[in-house]
Every structure is written in C-alpha cells, then in structure tokens.
Amino acid sequence: MGGQEEVLARLRGAHKAYGKVKALDGVDLSLRGGELLALLGPNGAGKTTAIGLLLGLIRTDAGEAELFGQDPQRIQARRGIGVMLQTATLPPALRVGELIRLTASYYPQPRTLQESAELAGVADLLDRPYGKLSGGQQRRVQFALALCGRPRLLFLDEPTVGLDIQARQKLWAAIRHLIAEGNAVVLTTHYLEEAEALADRVCVMARGKIISEGSVDELRAKVSLKRVRCLTRIDLATARAWPEVVEARMDGERLWLSSDRVEALLRRMLAVDAELTGLEVQAAGLAEAFTELTRDADDTASERREAA
C-alpha cells in the first residue's frame, strides 16, 4: 500500500455543464491516502458532479479527472474504489452473506466475509434476506458492500442516514479503522457534526466552485462568530434584542448566544448580571462556518450579477 500522502485521485481544472448550468467551474481537488475528506455544500453546489467524474460515471467538458493515475473509466482503476450511494437497489431475496460474497468476487484481493461483516456491524445479519431488513440495517449492509473489496479509496454518500446513534458511532469507528489502514475516504453528509468528528480535511463547494478548503479548525478560524454559554438570569427575549447577538436560544438551563462581537457582548452581559456562572466562550463550530462561508459565496454571486 502506498504512503499516507500519496494522491489517489484528483481533478485538475474540471469543468462540467448541463446546458446553461455550470455544475463545475474549474475545480481542483486531490484525494490522499490516510485521510478523510468531507465534501460539503448546499444542494446544487457540484458535489455529486465532482464525485461522478472521479468515479468515471461522467466525463469532464474541460480539464482532467484521474483515479490512481488512470482514466477513471478504466476497470483497473475502478477495482480500487468502494462506493456507498445515498440510495441503492439490491436484490431483496438474496441473503446478506450472499450479497457480500457476490460483491467481493469482483475484486482481486477482497476482505473475508467475516471481516467485512464484523467491520460493518452486520455479522448477525448474514443469513437474513436483504429485503426483510430495516432501513438502518440495509444501510449497514451497503457499507459492508462498499468496503468488502478492500478499496484504497472509499466514497460514502450520506452513509449514516437512517442509523440510530449507536449504529452511527459504530460506523464512525469503522471509518476511522479504514483511514488508519492508509485508505482515503470521501464523505458527503448533511450532518455537519459528522464531518466535524471525522474529517482531516474539509472542502466547501458552492455554485460549482471550491470556496474554502482546510482542516476543521482552519475553517472555523475563518469566521468571526463565537458561541457563548452560561447560567444567567438574563431572559431570552432580552438577549435576542441586543445588537451583538446573531442568534440566541436556551440550551437546557443555559443561555446560548452566537456573536461576532463577543467582547462587547460579554461586557453587556456582566453589566446586566454580574453573578452569571458557568461562562463558556468557544470558536464557531463547523455548522456556523459552513453557513457563513456559503452565505458569503451567495452574496458575492449576487453582487456580480447586479454589476453585469
């Protein structure tokens, strides 16, 4: 297996349009071994198109797509990937063990049935017909099918949709295991806490472009919002009316505020309630960073249209 920093797949200046709609507009993206890349963006941002190019499902209009240094449509390249799509149609009458064996047979050096089943948390389902499983169980089977070929690059599209908290945490542990083996994982998810927990690198897309890229901490540092939590007698309506407050809500018994002028906010809070306790100030989470970055991209696009 190659080194952790080996580039396994990349897009170079990738353009793709559907009629007059630019799905991708000059995107450069690289996927390296031993890392999880979270690909985030609102609907229509270009995430699906970027993944489709890397999987060889579609072709670029301009620019290049590479998979293990090859054309992504070559079968030799495709044997190095595993894919878990948001939706999947599988033969309902086949048993789980049969599905895993069948999928593994397409790969040169697959995992054993037991290894795949245990890693995906489906060892107790091997004799069950796929069509008789719950939605969450089917998602875990789909994960087993994605990893059973021992892929060096794994594409996971909304992998934990339909899973309960315990199943989601087990899948997170399995993903971390795959990363530790030196594999690369591309994750698309609407659960931003999932990306925050797992990602080594985050790529935010909007309107067919990459608008920000870096670690979770680097993206959080790009936004000015901070979170303030405390126990206080300040009521929610009063806090919401303050000019320094972007968002206010109750988190259990604690007042939770979001602000881009946190020093001024703290002075105002202490002036109203000098006896407040349990004060916490944190940098913005990935959710706030994502919201602010994509909002800025929309504002810039609107300004350009008005100036045209």
matplotlib code that plots the C-alpha trace (Angstrom):
import matplotlib.pyplot as plt

x = [0.0, 1.3, 2.3, -0.2, 0.4, 0.0, -2.5, -5.1, -7.4, -7.6, -9.5, -7.5, -9.4, -12.5, -15.4, -18.8, -22.0, -25.6, -27.0, -26.5, -26.0, -22.3, -22.1, -18.4, -16.4, -12.6, -12.4, -9.0, -9.3, -7.0, -7.6, -4.7, -4.2, -4.8, -7.2, -10.9, -12.1, -15.5, -17.1, -19.7, -22.0, -25.7, -27.8, -26.6, -23.1, -21.4, -20.6, -22.3, -20.8, -17.3, -17.8, -19.3, -16.2, -13.9, -16.0, -15.9, -19.6, -19.4, -16.7, -15.4, -16.1, -12.7, -9.9, -8.8, -10.0, -7.6, -8.2, -4.9, -3.2, -5.5, -8.7, -11.5, -13.4, -10.7, -11.7, -8.3, -8.8, -12.3, -11.2, -9.5, -12.7, -15.7, -18.9, -21.9, -24.5, -27.3, -29.8, -29.2, -31.4, -30.3, -32.0, -34.3, -34.3, -30.6, -29.2, -26.7, -23.9, -24.6, -24.6, -21.2, -19.7, -21.0, -19.7, -16.3, -15.9, -15.4, -12.2, -8.7, -8.0, -11.2, -11.7, -13.1, -16.8, -16.4, -14.0, -16.4, -19.4, -17.7, -16.3, -19.7, -21.6, -23.7, -22.3, -25.7, -27.5, -25.6, -28.5, -31.2, -32.8, -31.8, -35.5, -36.5, -34.1, -35.0, -33.7, -30.9, -29.8, -29.8, -27.5, -25.1, -25.1, -24.5, -21.5, -20.2, -20.5, -18.5, -15.6, -15.6, -13.2, -10.5, -10.7, -7.9, -10.5, -14.0, -16.8, -19.5, -22.6, -24.7, -23.7, -25.5, -28.9, -31.4, -29.0, -29.6, -26.9, -25.3, -25.1, -23.8, -21.0, -20.0, -19.9, -17.7, -15.3, -15.2, -14.4, -11.5, -10.2, -10.2, -8.3, -5.8, -5.1, -3.9, -7.1, -8.8, -12.4, -14.6, -17.6, -20.6, -23.0, -25.7, -24.8, -22.1, -21.3, -20.3, -17.9, -16.5, -15.9, -14.3, -12.7, -9.0, -9.8, -13.0, -13.8, -16.8, -18.3, -20.8, -22.0, -19.6, -16.5, -14.4, -14.9, -12.9, -10.6, -8.7, -8.9, -12.0, -10.1, -8.8, -12.4, -13.7, -11.0, -12.2, -15.5, -15.9, -18.8, -18.2, -20.5, -21.3, -23.0, -23.8, -26.2, -27.8, -31.0, -30.9, -34.0, -34.0, -36.1, -33.7, -30.7, -32.2, -32.7, -29.1, -27.2, -24.2, -26.3, -26.7, -28.6, -30.0, -31.6, -31.9, -29.7, -31.3, -31.0, -28.1, -28.4, -26.7, -25.7, -23.8, -22.0, -19.4, -18.6, -18.1, -16.1, -18.8, -21.4, -19.6, -19.4, -23.1, -23.9, -21.8, -23.3, -26.8, -26.0, -22.6, -23.4, -23.7, -21.9, -20.6, -19.4, -18.0, -16.8, -16.0, -15.0, -17.7, -18.5, -18.3, -22.0, -21.6, -18.5, -20.4, -23.3, -21.2, -18.9, -21.8, -23.7, -20.7, -20.4, -24.1, -23.7, -20.7, -22.5, -25.5, -23.2, -21.6, -25.0, -26.1, -22.8, -23.1]
y = [0.0, 3.5, 6.2, 8.3, 11.4, 9.5, 11.2, 8.6, 10.7, 14.2, 16.8, 19.4, 22.5, 20.4, 21.9, 20.3, 21.9, 20.7, 23.0, 26.5, 25.4, 25.2, 22.2, 22.6, 25.7, 24.9, 22.7, 21.4, 18.6, 15.9, 12.9, 11.5, 8.2, 8.1, 11.0, 11.6, 14.4, 15.8, 17.3, 19.8, 22.2, 23.2, 21.3, 22.1, 23.0, 20.5, 17.7, 15.0, 16.0, 16.1, 12.6, 11.4, 12.5, 10.7, 7.5, 7.7, 7.9, 11.1, 13.0, 16.5, 19.1, 20.5, 19.7, 16.3, 13.6, 10.9, 7.8, 6.1, 8.0, 6.5, 7.3, 6.8, 4.7, 2.0, -1.2, -1.4, 1.9, 1.1, -2.0, 0.2, 2.0, 1.3, 3.2, 3.7, 5.8, 7.6, 5.2, 1.6, -1.0, -4.6, -8.0, -8.3, -12.1, -12.5, -13.1, -10.6, -13.1, -13.9, -10.1, -9.6, -12.7, -11.6, -8.1, -9.3, -11.6, -8.6, -7.5, -9.1, -9.2, -8.8, -9.0, -12.2, -12.4, -12.4, -9.4, -7.4, -8.3, -7.5, -4.2, -3.1, -4.5, -7.0, -10.3, -11.1, -10.5, -12.8, -15.3, -12.7, -11.8, -8.2, -7.3, -8.3, -5.8, -2.4, 0.7, 1.1, -2.5, -2.1, 0.9, -1.1, -3.9, -1.3, -0.1, -3.7, -4.0, -0.7, -2.0, -5.7, -5.3, -3.8, -0.5, 2.1, 4.9, 4.8, 7.2, 7.5, 9.5, 10.3, 7.0, 7.4, 8.4, 6.1, 4.9, 5.3, 6.9, 3.6, 2.3, 5.7, 5.6, 2.1, 3.2, 6.1, 3.7, 1.5, 4.6, 5.5, 2.0, 2.3, 5.6, 4.0, 1.4, 4.1, 4.3, 7.5, 8.3, 10.9, 11.8, 13.8, 14.5, 16.9, 16.0, 18.7, 17.2, 14.1, 15.9, 17.8, 14.5, 12.6, 14.9, 15.5, 18.0, 19.8, 21.1, 23.5, 23.9, 26.5, 27.2, 24.8, 26.1, 25.3, 28.3, 27.1, 24.1, 23.1, 21.4, 21.8, 24.2, 26.2, 26.6, 27.6, 30.2, 31.9, 33.0, 35.7, 34.1, 32.7, 30.8, 32.0, 29.7, 30.5, 30.2, 33.6, 35.4, 37.3, 36.2, 35.0, 37.9, 40.5, 38.7, 38.4, 42.2, 43.0, 44.2, 42.0, 38.8, 36.9, 34.0, 33.2, 30.1, 28.1, 25.0, 23.3, 25.8, 27.7, 30.7, 30.0, 33.0, 33.4, 36.7, 38.3, 40.9, 38.7, 41.1, 43.8, 41.1, 39.8, 43.4, 43.9, 40.5, 41.2, 44.7, 43.2, 40.1, 40.3, 37.0, 34.8, 31.5, 28.7, 31.1, 29.4, 31.0, 28.8, 29.3, 28.7, 25.2, 23.8, 24.4, 28.1, 28.2, 26.4, 28.8, 31.9, 30.7, 29.7, 32.9, 34.9, 33.0, 33.7, 37.4, 37.6, 35.9, 38.3, 41.3, 40.1, 39.6, 43.1, 44.6, 42.8]
z = [0.0, -0.9, 1.6, 3.6, 1.4, -1.9, -4.2, -5.1, -7.2, -8.5, -10.5, -12.4, -13.7, -14.1, -15.9, -16.4, -17.7, -18.2, -20.8, -19.5, -15.9, -14.8, -12.4, -12.1, -12.9, -12.9, -9.8, -8.5, -5.9, -4.7, -2.5, -0.5, 1.3, 5.0, 5.2, 5.2, 3.0, 3.8, 0.7, 1.8, 0.1, -0.4, -3.0, -6.5, -5.3, -7.6, -5.1, -7.0, -10.3, -8.8, -7.4, -10.7, -12.6, -10.1, -10.4, -14.2, -14.4, -16.5, -18.4, -18.0, -20.6, -19.9, -17.5, -16.2, -13.9, -12.6, -10.5, -9.3, -12.1, -14.7, -16.6, -14.1, -16.6, -16.8, -15.0, -13.4, -11.7, -10.6, -8.8, -6.3, -5.1, -3.0, -3.2, -0.8, -2.5, -0.8, -2.3, -3.5, -5.1, -4.3, -4.9, -1.9, -2.0, -1.6, 1.8, 3.3, 3.2, -0.5, -1.4, 0.3, -1.4, -4.8, -4.4, -3.1, -6.1, -8.4, -6.5, -6.8, -3.0, -1.1, 2.7, 4.0, 4.5, 8.3, 8.3, 6.1, 8.2, 11.5, 10.3, 9.1, 12.1, 10.1, 11.4, 12.9, 9.6, 7.2, 6.9, 6.6, 3.2, 2.3, 1.6, 5.2, 6.8, 8.3, 6.6, 9.1, 8.7, 4.9, 5.2, 7.2, 4.6, 1.9, 3.9, 4.0, 0.2, -0.1, 2.0, 1.2, -1.8, 0.3, -1.6, -1.3, -1.9, -0.5, -1.5, 1.2, 0.3, 3.4, 5.0, 8.3, 7.1, 8.9, 11.5, 15.3, 17.5, 18.4, 14.8, 13.7, 16.3, 15.2, 11.6, 12.6, 14.3, 11.2, 9.0, 11.4, 11.1, 7.3, 7.5, 9.9, 7.3, 4.9, 2.8, 1.7, 2.3, 0.6, 2.8, 1.8, 4.6, 5.8, 9.4, 9.9, 13.4, 11.5, 9.3, 12.3, 14.1, 11.3, 8.7, 8.3, 5.6, 4.6, 1.2, 0.9, -2.5, -3.8, -7.3, -8.9, -7.2, -4.2, -1.9, 1.1, 2.0, 5.0, 8.4, 10.5, 12.8, 9.8, 8.5, 11.9, 12.2, 9.0, 10.6, 13.2, 15.1, 18.6, 21.0, 24.5, 27.1, 30.7, 33.6, 34.0, 35.0, 31.6, 29.8, 26.2, 24.8, 26.2, 24.8, 21.3, 21.2, 21.8, 18.6, 19.3, 19.2, 15.9, 17.4, 20.9, 22.4, 25.6, 25.9, 28.8, 31.7, 29.9, 27.7, 24.4, 22.3, 19.0, 18.3, 16.0, 18.7, 21.7, 23.8, 23.7, 24.3, 27.5, 28.8, 28.3, 29.9, 33.0, 33.4, 33.5, 35.5, 37.4, 39.1, 35.9, 36.2, 34.1, 31.4, 28.3, 25.1, 22.1, 18.5, 15.9, 15.1, 11.6, 11.1, 11.7, 9.5, 6.7, 6.9, 6.9, 4.0, 1.8, 2.6, 1.6, -1.7, -2.5, -1.6, -4.0, -6.8, -6.4, -6.5, -9.7, -11.3, -10.4, -11.7, -15.0]

ax = plt.figure().add_subplot(projection="3d")
ax.plot(x, y, z, "-o")
ax.set_aspect("equal")
plt.show()
